[in-house]
Amino acid sequence: MADTNKADTSKADSNRADPKQADSNKERLQTVANPGLDRREFFVRLGLGSMGIAAAGTAVFGYQFLSPNVLYEPSPVVNMGKPASYGLDSVTLDVDARIFVIHGNEGFFALNAVCTHLGCLTAWKPDSARIECPCHGSKFAVFQTEGKKPGEKIEGPAPKPLPWLKMWLSDDGELMVDRSEEIRSLTYVRV
């Protein structure tokens, strides 16, 4: 038994004594198991890849943050056509523009068709000669009757009258209405 122990210790001493052989064994095992990529190199590449992905994400979100968020809305100016297409004492509702075009004895004018109570679309009722809100029953004058100016509230919960909108004749002779500009009442377009 003593002889085998001496042989084992002599092998261990020879491995300790020859560090070049131990390094070459380590390199040989490393290249066989994972050629060209050791543990340190793997984590360096993993870290650089993670930082690259984070930088790319930051660049994308930074671009989205700095680019303007623009809402493209239709023009508030609406072409309502030729005045000849509106008969005298007519009330015409343009549902898309939410405008009443009214041709009275005094001339043309435009009223906003949205109720001032809760924003419902109003409707022209020819039998009562009023504009009425179907939601909560507000009623508005169209022509100067009952001591009320056109657009004024006759009854109902609406807090304000229907606003008058700016109206004019274009160079082509067509009626134009600016939905974004309210004007004082009793301002007519005469043709």
N, C-alpha and C positions, 0 to 999 in steps of 0.2 A: 504494500500500500504506500509505503513511503516513496517508492519509485514513481508511482503515478502522480503523486502530489508534486514531486520535483519537476516532472514533465509539464504539468499544468502551470506551475509558477514560472517555468522557463518560457512558455508561450506568452504568458501575460507580460513577462519582463521584456520579451522581444517586441511585443506590440507597443509597449510603453517606450521602449528604447528607440523605435523607428517611427517618428511622427510623420515622415513623408509618406510612408506606406499607409498609415491611418488616414491621411488627407486624401490620398488617391483612392482608397476604398470608399470614402465618404462621397467624393465627386462621382465615382463610378455608379454608386447607388442612386445619387441624386439625378444624374442624367438618364438613368434607366427609368426611374419612377416618374419624373417630371422634367423633361428636357427644356432648359432655358428659363424656367420660371420657379424661383424659390418662394418661400412664404412671404418674405418681406416685399418682393417685387409684386406679388399678387395683391397684397393689401394697398400698396402704393397705387397700382392701376385701378383698383376698386375705388379708392378715395378720389382719384382724379376724375374717374368716370362719373361718380356721384356729384362732384362739384361742377362738372360740365353740364350735366342734366339740370342741376339747380340754376346755373347761370342762364341756360337756354329758356327755362320756364320764367325766370325773372325778366328776361328780355321780351318774351311774348306778352306777359302781363303788363310790363312797362309800356309797350307799344299800344296796347289796348287802352291803357289809362290816359296816355297822351293824345290819342286820336280823338277828334271831336265826335260827340254823339249828337247827330243832327236829325231832327224829325222833319220830314218834308211834308208840310201841310199844303192843302190847296190854297190858291189865292183867295183872299177875302173879297176881292172884287168880282162881281158876277154880272154877266151880260144877260139882260132880261128881254132882249129883242126889240123890235120896232114898236113905237107907240101906237101905230095903227092897228096892231093885233089886240089891243085892249079896248073894249067898248066902254062907253060912258057909264059911270056908276058900277063898274065891275070890280070885283075883289078876286085876285088870282093868287093861289098859294103855290109856291115852288117848294116842294117837300125836301128836295136835296139841299137847297140853299137855306131853307127855313126862313123864308121871306114871304110877306104879303105885299103884292104890288096892287095899289088901289088907284083907280082913275075916277076922280070926282069932278065936280063942276069947277073947282079951283085949280085943278091940274093933277099931276101924278105925285104920289108919295109912296114910301116903303116903310112897312112896320116889321119888326122882328117877330117871328111867329112862335117864339119860345115863351111860355108863360113865366112870369116873374115870381111865381110862388115856388114851384119845385122843378121847373125846367121841362114840363111836358110840352109836346107840340100841340098848339091850339088849332081850331078848325073854324072855318067860316060857315055860319048858319044863315042862309038867305031868308028863311021864314021869319026869323026874329031880327034880321039885319044887324047881327052882332058877331063878334069873334068870341068863341067860347072854349074854355079848357075842359076836355073830357075827364080829366083826373079828379079835380076838386071843385069844379063848378064856377070858376071865375069867369066873368063876362066883361068884354071890353067893347067900347063904342068904335064904330068904323067911320061913320059920317057924323057931322056935328048935329047931334040930336040930344034931346033931354038935358041941354045945357052942358054936355060933355064934349070935349075935343076928341078927335080920332086917336084911338090908342088908350084913352083913359079908362080906368076900371069903373064898371057900373055896379057890380056886386061880386062877392066871393072873397076868398082869403088872400088873393094876390096883393103884395104890399106896394107895388109900383105899377104905373101904366106900362103898356108895351112900348119899347123905345122906337123912336123914328130913326131910320138909317139914311145915311147920305146917298142921294140919288142925283144923277146928272145925265145929260145927253152927250154921247161920244161924238167924235168928228164924223163918224159914219151915220149919225142920226139914230143910234140905238140907246135904249135906257140902260144905264150902268148903276149898280148898287154896291156900295162898300159896306160889307157886314161888320167890319171892325170899327166903324166910326159912327157914333150916335150923334144926332143933331137935335136942336130944339124943335119942338112941335110947330106945326103950321108953316113949314117950309116946303113949298110946292115946286115942282118942275112943270113949267108951262110950255106947251108945244104949239 
